[in-house]
Amino acid sequence: MLVIFVGGQIFEILHRDGLGRIGKLTTAHGKVTTPTLMPVIDPSNVIMTPTEIRQEVGAELMMTNAYLIKKRYGGEAVENGVHGILGYNGPIMTDSGGYQILRYGSVETSPEDIVRYQDAISPDIATILDVPTGAHTTRKKAEETVQITTERAREAIRLRSNQRVMWCGPVQGGLFCDLVAKSAREIGKLDYHIHAIGSPVELLEEYRYAELVDLVMTAKQNLPLSRPIHLFGAGHPMMLALAVAMGCDLFDSAAYVLYAREGRYLTPEGTFHLEKLSYFPCECPVCVKNSPEKVRELSEEKRVRFLATHNLHVTFGELRRIRESIIEGKLWEHVQVRCRSHPLLLEGFRRLLRYSSFIERFDPVTKKSAFYYSGGESAMRPEVLRHSRRLEERYSPPPLPVLAILPAFDRERPKLPEPERTHLVRVIPPFGAIPEELDEVYPLGQLQVPKELDPEQIRTAAESIRHFLQLHGTHYERVLLFNDGKRWGDMLIKACASVAEKLEIIEL
């Protein structure tokens, strides 16, 4: 367990899998388990109260908008605090009006006033009034948003005075990755407890997941890794696994109720319309007791509440699955499953593969579960990259004169011409070359790989054995290749022949 002291509070990282992590964030009103979603509450239009949401789905942290509270409640919120306005005694985070700037261009408050106001109403976590870059802007405008947001972040530190409040410093820059990196480095140097990835809303609405990955991963690589990361506006269960795999810890969304008002029914595989459903594809408590036909007959108020309740259940159910997959060391497999629910999610996941070397640095070297091959993307998993790197940097073969290369999935040692003089290397995708003396090291001894090979498995395995021969082939007097032509074709033969001068092929 890693314990990180964050501005007098404590952020504990309990479990990790790649960049995904389960943590405990201690706030003035209690501890919060991450990753988690903050349901957004509009106190002037409440469908479900924070207490009802917590009782229904176990949500620990709520979010509301300090700018809208300031406009509607003013001094009343200062007198009663944001917890009094919401009627909730658990952890609350406030936004500052940045979303309204993105949507409407301006707000009727100053960045100084909204910092002082949040200090006065005392949420557990507050946010400075940043200037969102957005996804549809020029570079010049993006540069301005980064500069102004950074200046406001510095000024907010001077202004804030409530020691019970933790502060969130957003990162801006939009689609300009160099500006995102600059913003993250500058904000990360300042005294903030949490950081938020700014301006993702338009990317999320337009399913531009590949660009979202570049935005988040650029920020993640330049922010302090010890601080929790909040992804603004992310709340659809279909993309939460991808976001957690990028190292995001907190999410906020009003989608559970906004979609409900539009008759939209959330699932981890996408969104359905109530009018078109014949069955509810869900096991949550409200769905198993109802049918689409029955719900369509409800009054509008009851129908919206039903859908909002379901949408929260399915979202928090997905978060529990994600947490369990992190504990079991199976987050990658879970992300692969989820990202195949939509072509643009799959595109986003494949963009994430470009950052695998960075992810590998934080991936545990051993896990509870076996390694499951789930498609071509598995070849870029951190475990595979680590094996390849360590084989090159740390491995020396034993002093034996004969090398036998066996493309195989079984662990039995084959009959070899000179068994006592032979070093056996198995070829098992996606890891490729696995020296016999390492085949019980995790995860090489705990592989679950389909024997019906796909082209990506064959290609990566052939490349791995070719590279092994480039590094170590001169150590051997003879190189034997056991050929299983039915499964591998001639790709392994070509790969080995390209670097081994004296290759002997033994047909299986």
NORLINTA-V903439 format. One record per residue. N is the residue number from 1. PHI is phi as a letter, one per 20 degrees, with the letter a starting at -180 (none if undefined). Layout:
[[N PHI] [N PHI]]
This chain:
[[1 none] [2 d] [3 d] [4 d] [5 e] [6 d] [7 l] [8 n] [9 d] [10 c] [11 d] [12 d] [13 e] [14 e] [15 b] [16 c] [17 b] [18 m] [19 e] [20 f] [21 b] [22 d] [23 c] [24 c] [25 d] [26 e] [27 d] [28 f] [29 d] [30 p] [31 e] [32 c] [33 e] [34 d] [35 f] [36 b] [37 d] [38 e] [39 f] [40 e] [41 d] [42 e] [43 f] [44 e] [45 b] [46 e] [47 e] [48 c] [49 f] [50 g] [51 f] [52 f] [53 f] [54 f] [55 f] [56 f] [57 c] [58 n] [59 f] [60 d] [61 c] [62 d] [63 c] [64 b] [65 d] [66 f] [67 f] [68 f] [69 f] [70 f] [71 f] [72 e] [73 d] [74 l] [75 f] [76 g] [77 f] [78 f] [79 f] [80 e] [81 m] [82 f] [83 f] [84 f] [85 f] [86 e] [87 m] [88 b] [89 d] [90 d] [91 f] [92 c] [93 d] [94 d] [95 e] [96 d] [97 o] [98 f] [99 f] [100 f] [101 f] [102 f] [103 e] [104 d] [105 n] [106 a] [107 c] [108 e] [109 a] [110 d] [111 f] [112 f] [113 f] [114 f] [115 f] [116 f] [117 f] [118 f] [119 g] [120 f] [121 e] [122 l] [123 f] [124 f] [125 c] [126 c] [127 c] [128 f] [129 e] [130 e] [131 d] [132 f] [133 f] [134 n] [135 d] [136 c] [137 b] [138 e] [139 f] [140 g] [141 f] [142 f] [143 f] [144 f] [145 f] [146 f] [147 f] [148 f] [149 f] [150 f] [151 f] [152 f] [153 f] [154 f] [155 f] [156 f] [157 f] [158 f] [159 e] [160 f] [161 c] [162 e] [163 f] [164 e] [165 e] [166 e] [167 d] [168 d] [169 d] [170 f] [171 d] [172 c] [173 p] [174 l] [175 e] [176 e] [177 f] [178 f] [179 f] [180 f] [181 f] [182 f] [183 g] [184 f] [185 f] [186 f] [187 f] [188 f] [189 f] [190 e] [191 e] [192 c] [193 e] [194 c] [195 c] [196 d] [197 e] [198 e] [199 m] [200 e] [201 g] [202 f] [203 f] [204 f] [205 f] [206 e] [207 l] [208 e] [209 f] [210 f] [211 f] [212 f] [213 f] [214 f] [215 f] [216 f] [217 f] [218 f] [219 f] [220 f] [221 f] [222 d] [223 e] [224 f] [225 f] [226 e] [227 e] [228 f] [229 d] [230 d] [231 d] [232 g] [233 m] [234 e] [235 b] [236 e] [237 f] [238 f] [239 d] [240 f] [241 f] [242 f] [243 f] [244 f] [245 f] [246 e] [247 n] [248 e] [249 d] [250 c] [251 c] [252 c] [253 a] [254 d] [255 g] [256 g] [257 e] [258 f] [259 f] [260 f] [261 f] [262 e] [263 m] [264 d] [265 d] [266 e] [267 b] [268 f] [269 d] [270 q] [271 d] [272 d] [273 d] [274 g] [275 f] [276 d] [277 e] [278 e] [279 c] [280 e] [281 e] [282 b] [283 d] [284 f] [285 g] [286 f] [287 f] [288 f] [289 e] [290 c] [291 c] [292 g] [293 f] [294 f] [295 f] [296 f] [297 e] [298 f] [299 f] [300 g] [301 f] [302 f] [303 f] [304 f] [305 f] [306 g] [307 f] [308 f] [309 f] [310 g] [311 g] [312 f] [313 g] [314 f] [315 f] [316 f] [317 f] [318 f] [319 f] [320 f] [321 f] [322 f] [323 f] [324 f] [325 f] [326 f] [327 f] [328 e] [329 m] [330 c] [331 f] [332 g] [333 f] [334 f] [335 f] [336 g] [337 f] [338 f] [339 f] [340 e] [341 e] [342 b] [343 g] [344 f] [345 f] [346 f] [347 f] [348 f] [349 f] [350 f] [351 f] [352 f] [353 g] [354 f] [355 d] [356 f] [357 f] [358 f] [359 f] [360 g] [361 f] [362 d] [363 e] [364 g] [365 f] [366 c] [367 b] [368 f] [369 d] [370 f] [371 e] [372 d] [373 e] [374 c] [375 p] [376 g] [377 f] [378 f] [379 f] [380 d] [381 f] [382 g] [383 f] [384 f] [385 f] [386 f] [387 f] [388 f] [389 f] [390 f] [391 f] [392 e] [393 e] [394 c] [395 d] [396 c] [397 f] [398 f] [399 f] [400 d] [401 e] [402 d] [403 d] [404 d] [405 d] [406 c] [407 f] [408 b] [409 d] [410 e] [411 e] [412 f] [413 f] [414 f] [415 f] [416 d] [417 g] [418 c] [419 g] [420 f] [421 d] [422 d] [423 e] [424 e] [425 c] [426 e] [427 d] [428 c] [429 f] [430 e] [431 f] [432 m] [433 f] [434 c] [435 g] [436 g] [437 f] [438 d] [439 f] [440 d] [441 f] [442 f] [443 e] [444 f] [445 e] [446 c] [447 e] [448 c] [449 c] [450 f] [451 f] [452 e] [453 e] [454 e] [455 g] [456 f] [457 g] [458 f] [459 f] [460 f] [461 f] [462 f] [463 f] [464 f] [465 f] [466 f] [467 f] [468 f] [469 f] [470 f] [471 f] [472 c] [473 g] [474 f] [475 f] [476 d] [477 e] [478 c] [479 c] [480 d] [481 d] [482 e] [483 d] [484 d] [485 f] [486 f] [487 e] [488 d] [489 m] [490 d] [491 f] [492 f] [493 f] [494 f] [495 f] [496 f] [497 f] [498 f] [499 c] [500 d] [501 f] [502 d] [503 e] [504 d] [505 d] [506 d] [507 f] [508 e]]
